[in-house]
């Protein structure tokens, strides 16, 4: 039997064969590593483990690890410096000014001396050419314009008298004298309250030398129950006031 000779490849068929060989090599180059990689991950998933960390790598510290002594000291210092953020009960509920408790008023004295200066220039019952009869009160030798205070609570009224000059009479209120004792302040230079309610210690007038007077002073008298005068010195001393 006669064998036909194999025709020699043409240049075109040779290039086609070369392209097929190059394409096969490229497919194998891409496919083989991918298959190997998938195999590694599949094996890890079946085993239930994660891929091992590279040799020499350091794992991060666990959050559950206990802090060191330096960190504990820093936290304590920060806690001490942190302001208290819990509001107080007073800041939560505003106080109504109308219902808020008012501070107590200062205690007023029940009686005071008619002037601040101590010392007397004339006493009750004295006689002499300065008076028509015996002296009916006590004199305080104070300069002109000295403030004159109401000795008791009560009602004040001011009038003119030829002998006493400008004089103020304070009828005591029931809280200081149940019998309506009157106190007189005479030879005034001017008055501050002509008529009205006053409290012990209020300035009602200023000393002078009006009327039958030889110089600036305050003439003071006490008339229990609106009757005749009594010695003001023991009356004041019995109430804890000594003008001497």
Order of alpha helices (4+ residues) and beta strands (2+ residues): alpha-alpha-alpha-beta-beta-beta-beta-beta-beta-beta-beta-alpha
